[in-house]
Amino acid sequence: MYQNPEALLSQTQLAASLGVSSRTVQRYVRLGKIPVHRIGPVPVFRWSEVSAALGLGEAPGRSQTP
């Protein structure tokens, strides 16, 4: 998927990465479960911040080094 956990993701990209709908991402934002940034009116997300907020591991597509 993406290699940089600091890259900005759209709501659709984040939903796909989490395996949820865009509506669920909207709900998480509204409930304060995940941090959101805005570029004008457009919500964008950093995987590193979202994964930390939800207690997830590394960004999808990244492998762990033993």
mmCIF file of the N, C-alpha and C atoms, coordinates in Angstrom:
data_MODEL
# 
_entry.id   MODEL 
# 
loop_
_atom_site.group_PDB 
_atom_site.id 
_atom_site.type_symbol 
_atom_site.label_atom_id 
_atom_site.label_alt_id 
_atom_site.label_comp_id 
_atom_site.label_asym_id 
_atom_site.label_entity_id 
_atom_site.label_seq_id 
_atom_site.pdbx_PDB_ins_code 
_atom_site.Cartn_x 
_atom_site.Cartn_y 
_atom_site.Cartn_z 
_atom_site.occupancy 
_atom_site.B_iso_or_equiv 
_atom_site.pdbx_formal_charge 
_atom_site.auth_seq_id 
_atom_site.auth_comp_id 
_atom_site.auth_asym_id 
_atom_site.auth_atom_id 
_atom_site.pdbx_PDB_model_num 
ATOM 1   N N  . MET A 1 1  ? 0.845   -1.180 0.000  1.00 0.00 ? 1  MET A N  1 
ATOM 2   C CA . MET A 1 1  ? 0.000   0.000  0.000  1.00 0.00 ? 1  MET A CA 1 
ATOM 3   C C  . MET A 1 1  ? 0.884   1.234  0.000  1.00 0.00 ? 1  MET A C  1 
ATOM 4   N N  . TYR A 1 2  ? 1.198   1.793  1.141  1.00 0.00 ? 2  TYR A N  1 
ATOM 5   C CA . TYR A 1 2  ? 2.073   2.956  1.192  1.00 0.00 ? 2  TYR A CA 1 
ATOM 6   C C  . TYR A 1 2  ? 3.214   2.639  2.138  1.00 0.00 ? 2  TYR A C  1 
ATOM 7   N N  . GLN A 1 3  ? 4.350   3.237  1.894  1.00 0.00 ? 3  GLN A N  1 
ATOM 8   C CA . GLN A 1 3  ? 5.545   2.922  2.665  1.00 0.00 ? 3  GLN A CA 1 
ATOM 9   C C  . GLN A 1 3  ? 5.826   3.911  3.776  1.00 0.00 ? 3  GLN A C  1 
ATOM 10  N N  . ASN A 1 4  ? 5.297   5.115  3.692  1.00 0.00 ? 4  ASN A N  1 
ATOM 11  C CA . ASN A 1 4  ? 5.618   6.163  4.650  1.00 0.00 ? 4  ASN A CA 1 
ATOM 12  C C  . ASN A 1 4  ? 4.468   6.360  5.631  1.00 0.00 ? 4  ASN A C  1 
ATOM 13  N N  . PRO A 1 5  ? 4.641   5.971  6.907  1.00 0.00 ? 5  PRO A N  1 
ATOM 14  C CA . PRO A 1 5  ? 3.553   6.124  7.877  1.00 0.00 ? 5  PRO A CA 1 
ATOM 15  C C  . PRO A 1 5  ? 3.225   7.579  8.179  1.00 0.00 ? 5  PRO A C  1 
ATOM 16  N N  . GLU A 1 6  ? 4.086   8.515  7.747  1.00 0.00 ? 6  GLU A N  1 
ATOM 17  C CA . GLU A 1 6  ? 3.831   9.942  7.967  1.00 0.00 ? 6  GLU A CA 1 
ATOM 18  C C  . GLU A 1 6  ? 3.114   10.583 6.781  1.00 0.00 ? 6  GLU A C  1 
ATOM 19  N N  . ALA A 1 7  ? 2.938   9.825  5.701  1.00 0.00 ? 7  ALA A N  1 
ATOM 20  C CA . ALA A 1 7  ? 2.237   10.355 4.530  1.00 0.00 ? 7  ALA A CA 1 
ATOM 21  C C  . ALA A 1 7  ? 0.785   10.646 4.887  1.00 0.00 ? 7  ALA A C  1 
ATOM 22  N N  . LEU A 1 8  ? 0.217   11.628 4.220  1.00 0.00 ? 8  LEU A N  1 
ATOM 23  C CA . LEU A 1 8  ? -1.184  11.972 4.450  1.00 0.00 ? 8  LEU A CA 1 
ATOM 24  C C  . LEU A 1 8  ? -2.079  11.060 3.617  1.00 0.00 ? 8  LEU A C  1 
ATOM 25  N N  . LEU A 1 9  ? -3.120  10.539 4.248  1.00 0.00 ? 9  LEU A N  1 
ATOM 26  C CA . LEU A 1 9  ? -4.066  9.652  3.586  1.00 0.00 ? 9  LEU A CA 1 
ATOM 27  C C  . LEU A 1 9  ? -5.424  10.320 3.498  1.00 0.00 ? 9  LEU A C  1 
ATOM 28  N N  . SER A 1 10 ? -6.119  10.063 2.414  1.00 0.00 ? 10 SER A N  1 
ATOM 29  C CA . SER A 1 10 ? -7.495  10.543 2.302  1.00 0.00 ? 10 SER A CA 1 
ATOM 30  C C  . SER A 1 10 ? -8.388  9.664  3.179  1.00 0.00 ? 10 SER A C  1 
ATOM 31  N N  . GLN A 1 11 ? -9.599  10.107 3.354  1.00 0.00 ? 11 GLN A N  1 
ATOM 32  C CA . GLN A 1 11 ? -10.552 9.325  4.135  1.00 0.00 ? 11 GLN A CA 1 
ATOM 33  C C  . GLN A 1 11 ? -10.784 7.957  3.493  1.00 0.00 ? 11 GLN A C  1 
ATOM 34  N N  . THR A 1 12 ? -10.868 7.924  2.173  1.00 0.00 ? 12 THR A N  1 
ATOM 35  C CA . THR A 1 12 ? -11.079 6.673  1.449  1.00 0.00 ? 12 THR A CA 1 
ATOM 36  C C  . THR A 1 12 ? -9.889  5.737  1.609  1.00 0.00 ? 12 THR A C  1 
ATOM 37  N N  . GLN A 1 13 ? -8.675  6.282  1.500  1.00 0.00 ? 13 GLN A N  1 
ATOM 38  C CA . GLN A 1 13 ? -7.470  5.463  1.669  1.00 0.00 ? 13 GLN A CA 1 
ATOM 39  C C  . GLN A 1 13 ? -7.388  4.904  3.082  1.00 0.00 ? 13 GLN A C  1 
ATOM 40  N N  . LEU A 1 14 ? -7.699  5.736  4.071  1.00 0.00 ? 14 LEU A N  1 
ATOM 41  C CA . LEU A 1 14 ? -7.652  5.271  5.456  1.00 0.00 ? 14 LEU A CA 1 
ATOM 42  C C  . LEU A 1 14 ? -8.689  4.183  5.687  1.00 0.00 ? 14 LEU A C  1 
ATOM 43  N N  . ALA A 1 15 ? -9.887  4.377  5.179  1.00 0.00 ? 15 ALA A N  1 
ATOM 44  C CA . ALA A 1 15 ? -10.941 3.372  5.336  1.00 0.00 ? 15 ALA A CA 1 
ATOM 45  C C  . ALA A 1 15 ? -10.496 2.033  4.748  1.00 0.00 ? 15 ALA A C  1 
ATOM 46  N N  . ALA A 1 16 ? -9.904  2.064  3.560  1.00 0.00 ? 16 ALA A N  1 
ATOM 47  C CA . ALA A 1 16 ? -9.425  0.837  2.923  1.00 0.00 ? 16 ALA A CA 1 
ATOM 48  C C  . ALA A 1 16 ? -8.328  0.184  3.754  1.00 0.00 ? 16 ALA A C  1 
ATOM 49  N N  . SER A 1 17 ? -7.424  0.977  4.305  1.00 0.00 ? 17 SER A N  1 
ATOM 50  C CA . SER A 1 17 ? -6.329  0.448  5.120  1.00 0.00 ? 17 SER A CA 1 
ATOM 51  C C  . SER A 1 17 ? -6.838  -0.198 6.402  1.00 0.00 ? 17 SER A C  1 
ATOM 52  N N  . LEU A 1 18 ? -7.901  0.377  6.959  1.00 0.00 ? 18 LEU A N  1 
ATOM 53  C CA . LEU A 1 18 ? -8.476  -0.156 8.200  1.00 0.00 ? 18 LEU A CA 1 
ATOM 54  C C  . LEU A 1 18 ? -9.479  -1.276 7.940  1.00 0.00 ? 18 LEU A C  1 
ATOM 55  N N  . GLY A 1 19 ? -9.913  -1.418 6.692  1.00 0.00 ? 19 GLY A N  1 
ATOM 56  C CA . GLY A 1 19 ? -10.916 -2.429 6.370  1.00 0.00 ? 19 GLY A CA 1 
ATOM 57  C C  . GLY A 1 19 ? -12.309 -2.043 6.852  1.00 0.00 ? 19 GLY A C  1 
ATOM 58  N N  . VAL A 1 20 ? -12.581 -0.742 6.857  1.00 0.00 ? 20 VAL A N  1 
ATOM 59  C CA . VAL A 1 20 ? -13.885 -0.229 7.281  1.00 0.00 ? 20 VAL A CA 1 
ATOM 60  C C  . VAL A 1 20 ? -14.417 0.701  6.192  1.00 0.00 ? 20 VAL A C  1 
ATOM 61  N N  . SER A 1 21 ? -15.639 1.166  6.365  1.00 0.00 ? 21 SER A N  1 
ATOM 62  C CA . SER A 1 21 ? -16.213 2.100  5.397  1.00 0.00 ? 21 SER A CA 1 
ATOM 63  C C  . SER A 1 21 ? -15.767 3.530  5.690  1.00 0.00 ? 21 SER A C  1 
ATOM 64  N N  . SER A 1 22 ? -15.920 4.391  4.694  1.00 0.00 ? 22 SER A N  1 
ATOM 65  C CA . SER A 1 22 ? -15.620 5.813  4.895  1.00 0.00 ? 22 SER A CA 1 
ATOM 66  C C  . SER A 1 22 ? -16.515 6.399  5.979  1.00 0.00 ? 22 SER A C  1 
ATOM 67  N N  . ARG A 1 23 ? -17.725 5.903  6.061  1.00 0.00 ? 23 ARG A N  1 
ATOM 68  C CA . ARG A 1 23 ? -18.659 6.371  7.091  1.00 0.00 ? 23 ARG A CA 1 
ATOM 69  C C  . ARG A 1 23 ? -18.140 6.035  8.496  1.00 0.00 ? 23 ARG A C  1 
ATOM 70  N N  . THR A 1 24 ? -17.531 4.875  8.643  1.00 0.00 ? 24 THR A N  1 
ATOM 71  C CA . THR A 1 24 ? -16.952 4.498  9.936  1.00 0.00 ? 24 THR A CA 1 
ATOM 72  C C  . THR A 1 24 ? -15.807 5.432  10.290 1.00 0.00 ? 24 THR A C  1 
ATOM 73  N N  . VAL A 1 25 ? -14.991 5.788  9.308  1.00 0.00 ? 25 VAL A N  1 
ATOM 74  C CA . VAL A 1 25 ? -13.909 6.749  9.555  1.00 0.00 ? 25 VAL A CA 1 
ATOM 75  C C  . VAL A 1 25 ? -14.505 8.072  10.018 1.00 0.00 ? 25 VAL A C  1 
ATOM 76  N N  . GLN A 1 26 ? -15.570 8.523  9.368  1.00 0.00 ? 26 GLN A N  1 
ATOM 77  C CA . GLN A 1 26 ? -16.245 9.762  9.791  1.00 0.00 ? 26 GLN A CA 1 
ATOM 78  C C  . GLN A 1 26 ? -16.723 9.651  11.236 1.00 0.00 ? 26 GLN A C  1 
ATOM 79  N N  . ARG A 1 27 ? -17.267 8.500  11.592 1.00 0.00 ? 27 ARG A N  1 
ATOM 80  C CA . ARG A 1 27 ? -17.749 8.275  12.958 1.00 0.00 ? 27 ARG A CA 1 
ATOM 81  C C  . ARG A 1 27 ? -16.586 8.337  13.952 1.00 0.00 ? 27 ARG A C  1 
ATOM 82  N N  . TYR A 1 28 ? -15.468 7.698  13.618 1.00 0.00 ? 28 TYR A N  1 
ATOM 83  C CA . TYR A 1 28 ? -14.293 7.736  14.498 1.00 0.00 ? 28 TYR A CA 1 
ATOM 84  C C  . TYR A 1 28 ? -13.833 9.172  14.737 1.00 0.00 ? 28 TYR A C  1 
ATOM 85  N N  . VAL A 1 29 ? -13.854 9.987  13.683 1.00 0.00 ? 29 VAL A N  1 
ATOM 86  C CA . VAL A 1 29 ? -13.457 11.394 13.811 1.00 0.00 ? 29 VAL A CA 1 
ATOM 87  C C  . VAL A 1 29 ? -14.432 12.116 14.729 1.00 0.00 ? 29 VAL A C  1 
ATOM 88  N N  . ARG A 1 30 ? -15.714 11.938 14.478 1.00 0.00 ? 30 ARG A N  1 
ATOM 89  C CA . ARG A 1 30 ? -16.744 12.618 15.270 1.00 0.00 ? 30 ARG A CA 1 
ATOM 90  C C  . ARG A 1 30 ? -16.658 12.245 16.753 1.00 0.00 ? 30 ARG A C  1 
ATOM 91  N N  . LEU A 1 31 ? -16.332 10.982 17.039 1.00 0.00 ? 31 LEU A N  1 
ATOM 92  C CA . LEU A 1 31 ? -16.232 10.514 18.419 1.00 0.00 ? 31 LEU A CA 1 
ATOM 93  C C  . LEU A 1 31 ? -14.875 10.820 19.051 1.00 0.00 ? 31 LEU A C  1 
ATOM 94  N N  . GLY A 1 32 ? -13.954 11.365 18.252 1.00 0.00 ? 32 GLY A N  1 
ATOM 95  C CA . GLY A 1 32 ? -12.635 11.703 18.771 1.00 0.00 ? 32 GLY A CA 1 
ATOM 96  C C  . GLY A 1 32 ? -11.716 10.509 18.927 1.00 0.00 ? 32 GLY A C  1 
ATOM 97  N N  . LYS A 1 33 ? -12.019 9.410  18.238 1.00 0.00 ? 33 LYS A N  1 
ATOM 98  C CA . LYS A 1 33 ? -11.196 8.199  18.337 1.00 0.00 ? 33 LYS A CA 1 
ATOM 99  C C  . LYS A 1 33 ? -9.907  8.296  17.539 1.00 0.00 ? 33 LYS A C  1 
ATOM 100 N N  . ILE A 1 34 ? -9.924  9.094  16.459 1.00 0.00 ? 34 ILE A N  1 
ATOM 101 C CA . ILE A 1 34 ? -8.733  9.237  15.632 1.00 0.00 ? 34 ILE A CA 1 
ATOM 102 C C  . ILE A 1 34 ? -8.482  10.712 15.340 1.00 0.00 ? 34 ILE A C  1 
ATOM 103 N N  . PRO A 1 35 ? -7.207  11.089 15.234 1.00 0.00 ? 35 PRO A N  1 
ATOM 104 C CA . PRO A 1 35 ? -6.878  12.479 14.907 1.00 0.00 ? 35 PRO A CA 1 
ATOM 105 C C  . PRO A 1 35 ? -7.075  12.750 13.417 1.00 0.00 ? 35 PRO A C  1 
ATOM 106 N N  . VAL A 1 36 ? -7.480  13.962 13.118 1.00 0.00 ? 36 VAL A N  1 
ATOM 107 C CA . VAL A 1 36 ? -7.704  14.364 11.730 1.00 0.00 ? 36 VAL A CA 1 
ATOM 108 C C  . VAL A 1 36 ? -7.057  15.720 11.506 1.00 0.00 ? 36 VAL A C  1 
ATOM 109 N N  . HIS A 1 37 ? -6.518  15.913 10.323 1.00 0.00 ? 37 HIS A N  1 
ATOM 110 C CA . HIS A 1 37 ? -5.989  17.205 9.892  1.00 0.00 ? 37 HIS A CA 1 
ATOM 111 C C  . HIS A 1 37 ? -6.863  17.636 8.728  1.00 0.00 ? 37 HIS A C  1 
ATOM 112 N N  . ARG A 1 38 ? -6.847  18.890 8.418  1.00 0.00 ? 38 ARG A N  1 
ATOM 113 C CA . ARG A 1 38 ? -7.656  19.374 7.295  1.00 0.00 ? 38 ARG A CA 1 
ATOM 114 C C  . ARG A 1 38 ? -6.798  20.216 6.361  1.00 0.00 ? 38 ARG A C  1 
ATOM 115 N N  . ILE A 1 39 ? -6.972  19.966 5.086  1.00 0.00 ? 39 ILE A N  1 
ATOM 116 C CA . ILE A 1 39 ? -6.396  20.811 4.050  1.00 0.00 ? 39 ILE A CA 1 
ATOM 117 C C  . ILE A 1 39 ? -7.607  21.490 3.427  1.00 0.00 ? 39 ILE A C  1 
ATOM 118 N N  . GLY A 1 40 ? -7.853  22.710 3.871  1.00 0.00 ? 40 GLY A N  1 
ATOM 119 C CA . GLY A 1 40 ? -9.116  23.365 3.531  1.00 0.00 ? 40 GLY A CA 1 
ATOM 120 C C  . GLY A 1 40 ? -10.225 22.567 4.196  1.00 0.00 ? 40 GLY A C  1 
ATOM 121 N N  . PRO A 1 41 ? -11.248 22.195 3.439  1.00 0.00 ? 41 PRO A N  1 
ATOM 122 C CA . PRO A 1 41 ? -12.334 21.413 4.026  1.00 0.00 ? 41 PRO A CA 1 
ATOM 123 C C  . PRO A 1 41 ? -12.099 19.900 3.974  1.00 0.00 ? 41 PRO A C  1 
ATOM 124 N N  . VAL A 1 42 ? -10.984 19.482 3.382  1.00 0.00 ? 42 VAL A N  1 
ATOM 125 C CA . VAL A 1 42 ? -10.737 18.062 3.140  1.00 0.00 ? 42 VAL A CA 1 
ATOM 126 C C  . VAL A 1 42 ? -10.021 17.418 4.329  1.00 0.00 ? 42 VAL A C  1 
ATOM 127 N N  . PRO A 1 43 ? -10.616 16.363 4.918  1.00 0.00 ? 43 PRO A N  1 
ATOM 128 C CA . PRO A 1 43 ? -9.949  15.671 6.015  1.00 0.00 ? 43 PRO A CA 1 
ATOM 129 C C  . PRO A 1 43 ? -8.827  14.770 5.490  1.00 0.00 ? 43 PRO A C  1 
ATOM 130 N N  . VAL A 1 44 ? -7.685  14.806 6.160  1.00 0.00 ? 44 VAL A N  1 
ATOM 131 C CA . VAL A 1 44 ? -6.567  13.922 5.835  1.00 0.00 ? 44 VAL A CA 1 
ATOM 132 C C  . VAL A 1 44 ? -6.037  13.328 7.135  1.00 0.00 ? 44 VAL A C  1 
ATOM 133 N N  . PHE A 1 45 ? -5.366  12.198 7.021  1.00 0.00 ? 45 PHE A N  1 
ATOM 134 C CA . PHE A 1 45 ? -4.956  11.436 8.190  1.00 0.00 ? 45 PHE A CA 1 
ATOM 135 C C  . PHE A 1 45 ? -3.523  10.961 8.033  1.00 0.00 ? 45 PHE A C  1 
ATOM 136 N N  . ARG A 1 46 ? -2.808  10.836 9.135  1.00 0.00 ? 46 ARG A N  1 
ATOM 137 C CA . ARG A 1 46 ? -1.474  10.216 9.160  1.00 0.00 ? 46 ARG A CA 1 
ATOM 138 C C  . ARG A 1 46 ? -1.634  8.829  9.769  1.00 0.00 ? 46 ARG A C  1 
ATOM 139 N N  . TRP A 1 47 ? -1.139  7.813  9.047  1.00 0.00 ? 47 TRP A N  1 
ATOM 140 C CA . TRP A 1 47 ? -1.276  6.442  9.532  1.00 0.00 ? 47 TRP A CA 1 
ATOM 141 C C  . TRP A 1 47 ? -0.652  6.283  10.917 1.00 0.00 ? 47 TRP A C  1 
ATOM 142 N N  . SER A 1 48 ? 0.499   6.889  11.145 1.00 0.00 ? 48 SER A N  1 
ATOM 143 C CA . SER A 1 48 ? 1.178   6.727  12.435 1.00 0.00 ? 48 SER A CA 1 
ATOM 144 C C  . SER A 1 48 ? 0.307   7.228  13.580 1.00 0.00 ? 48 SER A C  1 
ATOM 145 N N  . GLU A 1 49 ? -0.398  8.328  13.377 1.00 0.00 ? 49 GLU A N  1 
ATOM 146 C CA . GLU A 1 49 ? -1.263  8.886  14.422 1.00 0.00 ? 49 GLU A CA 1 
ATOM 147 C C  . GLU A 1 49 ? -2.520  8.041  14.615 1.00 0.00 ? 49 GLU A C  1 
ATOM 148 N N  . VAL A 1 50 ? -3.100  7.604  13.511 1.00 0.00 ? 50 VAL A N  1 
ATOM 149 C CA . VAL A 1 50 ? -4.319  6.793  13.588 1.00 0.00 ? 50 VAL A CA 1 
ATOM 150 C C  . VAL A 1 50 ? -4.019  5.443  14.230 1.00 0.00 ? 50 VAL A C  1 
ATOM 151 N N  . SER A 1 51 ? -2.936  4.803  13.798 1.00 0.00 ? 51 SER A N  1 
ATOM 152 C CA . SER A 1 51 ? -2.609  3.489  14.351 1.00 0.00 ? 51 SER A CA 1 
ATOM 153 C C  . SER A 1 51 ? -2.299  3.577  15.838 1.00 0.00 ? 51 SER A C  1 
ATOM 154 N N  . ALA A 1 52 ? -1.644  4.651  16.260 1.00 0.00 ? 52 ALA A N  1 
ATOM 155 C CA . ALA A 1 52 ? -1.373  4.834  17.690 1.00 0.00 ? 52 ALA A CA 1 
ATOM 156 C C  . ALA A 1 52 ? -2.676  5.053  18.455 1.00 0.00 ? 52 ALA A C  1 
ATOM 157 N N  . ALA A 1 53 ? -3.575  5.847  17.897 1.00 0.00 ? 53 ALA A N  1 
ATOM 158 C CA . ALA A 1 53 ? -4.848  6.137  18.562 1.00 0.00 ? 53 ALA A CA 1 
ATOM 159 C C  . ALA A 1 53 ? -5.714  4.889  18.693 1.00 0.00 ? 53 ALA A C  1 
ATOM 160 N N  . LEU A 1 54 ? -5.644  4.008  17.708 1.00 0.00 ? 54 LEU A N  1 
ATOM 161 C CA . LEU A 1 54 ? -6.460  2.797  17.721 1.00 0.00 ? 54 LEU A CA 1 
ATOM 162 C C  . LEU A 1 54 ? -5.720  1.593  18.289 1.00 0.00 ? 54 LEU A C  1 
ATOM 163 N N  . GLY A 1 55 ? -4.448  1.778  18.649 1.00 0.00 ? 55 GLY A N  1 
ATOM 164 C CA . GLY A 1 55 ? -3.669  0.680  19.219 1.00 0.00 ? 55 GLY A CA 1 
ATOM 165 C C  . GLY A 1 55 ? -3.297  -0.382 18.202 1.00 0.00 ? 55 GLY A C  1 
ATOM 166 N N  . LEU A 1 56 ? -3.047  0.042  16.966 1.00 0.00 ? 56 LEU A N  1 
ATOM 167 C CA . LEU A 1 56 ? -2.668  -0.882 15.901 1.00 0.00 ? 56 LEU A CA 1 
ATOM 168 C C  . LEU A 1 56 ? -1.155  -0.919 15.751 1.00 0.00 ? 56 LEU A C  1 
ATOM 169 N N  . GLY A 1 57 ? -0.683  -1.819 14.896 1.00 0.00 ? 57 GLY A N  1 
ATOM 170 C CA . GLY A 1 57 ? 0.751   -1.930 14.663 1.00 0.00 ? 57 GLY A CA 1 
ATOM 171 C C  . GLY A 1 57 ? 1.230   -1.006 13.574 1.00 0.00 ? 57 GLY A C  1 
ATOM 172 N N  . GLU A 1 58 ? 2.195   -1.500 12.799 1.00 0.00 ? 58 GLU A N  1 
ATOM 173 C CA . GLU A 1 58 ? 2.813   -0.710 11.733 1.00 0.00 ? 58 GLU A CA 1 
ATOM 174 C C  . GLU A 1 58 ? 1.856   -0.475 10.582 1.00 0.00 ? 58 GLU A C  1 
ATOM 175 N N  . ALA A 1 59 ? 2.279   0.381  9.683  1.00 0.00 ? 59 ALA A N  1 
ATOM 176 C CA . ALA A 1 59 ? 1.498   0.679  8.484  1.00 0.00 ? 59 ALA A CA 1 
ATOM 177 C C  . ALA A 1 59 ? 1.385   -0.565 7.615  1.00 0.00 ? 59 ALA A C  1 
ATOM 178 N N  . PRO A 1 60 ? 0.242   -0.757 6.960  1.00 0.00 ? 60 PRO A N  1 
ATOM 179 C CA . PRO A 1 60 ? 0.115   -1.882 6.038  1.00 0.00 ? 60 PRO A CA 1 
ATOM 180 C C  . PRO A 1 60 ? 1.182   -1.811 4.958  1.00 0.00 ? 60 PRO A C  1 
ATOM 181 N N  . GLY A 1 61 ? 1.703   -2.971 4.566  1.00 0.00 ? 61 GLY A N  1 
ATOM 182 C CA . GLY A 1 61 ? 2.703   -3.005 3.514  1.00 0.00 ? 61 GLY A CA 1 
ATOM 183 C C  . GLY A 1 61 ? 4.123   -2.871 4.031  1.00 0.00 ? 61 GLY A C  1 
ATOM 184 N N  . ARG A 1 62 ? 4.280   -2.651 5.312  1.00 0.00 ? 62 ARG A N  1 
ATOM 185 C CA . ARG A 1 62 ? 5.618   -2.529 5.894  1.00 0.00 ? 62 ARG A CA 1 
ATOM 186 C C  . ARG A 1 62 ? 5.939   -3.821 6.625  1.00 0.00 ? 62 ARG A C  1 
ATOM 187 N N  . SER A 1 63 ? 7.149   -4.300 6.459  1.00 0.00 ? 63 SER A N  1 
ATOM 188 C CA . SER A 1 63 ? 7.540   -5.522 7.144  1.00 0.00 ? 63 SER A CA 1 
ATOM 189 C C  . SER A 1 63 ? 8.398   -5.190 8.350  1.00 0.00 ? 63 SER A C  1 
ATOM 190 N N  . GLN A 1 64 ? 8.336   -6.072 9.329  1.00 0.00 ? 64 GLN A N  1 
ATOM 191 C CA . GLN A 1 64 ? 9.162   -5.885 10.522 1.00 0.00 ? 64 GLN A CA 1 
ATOM 192 C C  . GLN A 1 64 ? 10.522  -6.506 10.275 1.00 0.00 ? 64 GLN A C  1 
ATOM 193 N N  . THR A 1 65 ? 11.557  -5.865 10.762 1.00 0.00 ? 65 THR A N  1 
ATOM 194 C CA . THR A 1 65 ? 12.908  -6.396 10.642 1.00 0.00 ? 65 THR A CA 1 
ATOM 195 C C  . THR A 1 65 ? 13.227  -7.179 11.907 1.00 0.00 ? 65 THR A C  1 
ATOM 196 N N  . PRO A 1 66 ? 13.636  -8.447 11.766 1.00 0.00 ? 66 PRO A N  1 
ATOM 197 C CA . PRO A 1 66 ? 13.930  -9.255 12.973 1.00 0.00 ? 66 PRO A CA 1 
ATOM 198 C C  . PRO A 1 66 ? 15.125  -8.761 13.729 1.00 0.00 ? 66 PRO A C  1 
# 
